[in-house]
Amino acid sequence: MVNAKDRPAGNVSVSEVETHFDARLTDMSTYDPFMDISMMFYANSLQTYVEAFERDGIPYMLLKWRDNSGSNIIDDCADTATSASSVSSDCTEGSVFFSLIVHVPHTQINFELVSSLAPETAGGNANVTDAKERNGASERPIFEDPTVRMSHIALSFAGSAPPGSDDLVPLAISEATSDMATVTEYYTTILSADVDYDSEDSDDTIDGYTMKIFRLPGAPMPVKVVQRHVESNYAFGVTELEVAKNSAHKESYESPICGFDQYMDNHFDLTQYDYPVDEWTTRLSDYGYKWHCNRVGFGSLDIYATKPSGDVIQLDGYLTDPGIDYMLNLGCYNVSNVLFHMCSQGKCSWKSENYSPGDSTDDPEDASSSSTDASSATTATTVPQRKL
């Protein structure tokens, strides 16, 4: 986790956004669209986590759902299904899974733990309140969820921990959106992703949704994106969250080496060698998305690219020779362009988009650093390696 509070955050602070997450997810008694924003893990059993959360009084939600492994489509759904991969779980005879969703207080972080084993429950008996009497069973009901929360292929690919182990296995990244068409264009056209699975329920309640699961090149796990057809009654919803983060990027951004705002830390990393990363940065620029470059190690770069949601993806891999020259001219390889130096990319509006490699020695923030930092800035650039 990162708390870069001295970097810009636009008109809606990170703490304000965290307050909205807490307000929407404290009770966990009804499903909320913010629950679609999570890191998903596979667990051999949910029971260990149920017992821990019950013991510590941490709210959570339990769900029961089916994947899309069933070969049969129920007759009532046959007329509306366009393919076997585009129907919801209530239309299939897939394998049953259970999810536990929990929110980390005072953050924008949710976890969804998935297992094929049902957790023990107290049967919704409101009189069973003593932990010893419950014997570790959950007081919370298990809600039926018609959504295929994860595809059969993704569940099969993830695998599981050894039998008897409580270790969690990364399963997928889950995101919420207000505009599935734009997200689809972003992942498939700009970042060359495949669509592993798509599903839609036209219900005009919160149960109505559009969902797609994307597989990025070289990615060991997929990205699930959900658009709910109806938001909750809470004033600050998915759309407002997207606006807050994208506004911060717009107001803070100066150039690829300037104006790294706090919401840029909402990212996951993709390391792959199928496509040169400079091909993607060109597409990102063509489609109007902002990106930052960050020098790491001896001549390597990280690229942080904004997404339609306002979150970010970190891109690592390799650059073409023309791509290296382009990044070099932007100042990406400057020794002062180090993201972990809190002054290097945040409030740096004095730099311009034409900032050149030799300008790093004139950095007033570097000049005010320790003598060790000042001496290390005497060489403006390093010879870049031929990988990102």
C-alpha positions, 0 to 999 in steps of 0.5 A: 500500500502507498500513502503519497499524501503530498502528491496531488489528488484533484478535487476529491481526496483519497481519504474522501474516496475511502470514506465513501467505500467505508460508508457503502461497505460497512454493513455488508447486508446487501450487494453493492456495486463497489463490491465488484472492485476487488482482488479475487483469490481461490481458497481451499476453504472459507471456514478459517476466514469466517471464523477469524472475521466472526471473532474480530467482528469484521463484516463480510458477505457470503454468496453462492453461485455457479460457473459456466461449466454446465453443458446444458442451457435451461430451455427458458434461456435458450432463445435469449442466449447468443452462445454458451459463453454468454448466459448467466449462472441461473441458465446453466448447470455449472459447478457451485462455488461460494464467495466471501467478500470483505472490505479493508476499512479506510481503504479502496480495497476489497477481497473476494475469496472463492471456494468450492466448499460451503462455509458453516453457517448458523442458519440465520438464527438471530438467537445464536450470538455467542461464539462458543455456541456457534462453534465458528459458524457464520451468523451471516446468510449465504445469498444466491447470486445469479452471476457467473462470478468467474469463468470455468476456464479461469478457475481451472487455470488458477488451480489451488493450494495443496490440500489442507493449506489455508494459502490463497491463490490469486484468481482474478482482478475485478473492476467496476465500470459505468461504460463497458463499451469503452473498457472493451475498446481499451483492453482489446484494441489498445492492449491486445486482450482477448475476451475469455467470457461475456455475460449479460442480464437485462434486469433493470435492478442491481441484479442486471449487469454486463460482465466481461472477462479479459485475458491480457497478453502473457497474463497469468490471471484475467481481469473481470469487469462488471457494469451494473445496470442500476446503481445503489441509492448512495450518492457517490457511485461508480460513475462519480468514482471514475470522475474523481480519479480521471479528474485528478489525472487531468488536473495533475498531468504535465507530461510522461515525467511530471504530475504523477497523482495519488490515484496513479497508485491504484494499479496492477502490473502486467509484464509480458514480451509479446508486444513492445510496450512503446507500441502500446504507449503510442496507442494510448496517446492516440486514444487520449489516455495519459501515461507516465514513465518511471526509471528503475534500476540501470536503464529500465522503465516502468510505464503507468497508463491510465484506464477508463475507470481512472485506475492504472495499469503498470506495463513492463516488458521490452522496447523497440530501438525507436521506442528507447530513443523516444523515451530517452528524449522525453526524459524517461531515463533521467536519474532524477525521474525515479518514482519512489522519490516523492518529489520526482513526479508529483508537484513538478509543474515547473517541468514541461513536456519538452523536458530533455535529459540534460535538464535533470541537473537543474531540478530545484527539488533535487538540488535541495536533496541530501549531498548524496542525492545531489552528487548522484544527479551529476550524470543526467542519463544512463545507457538504457538496456534493450528491455523495459 
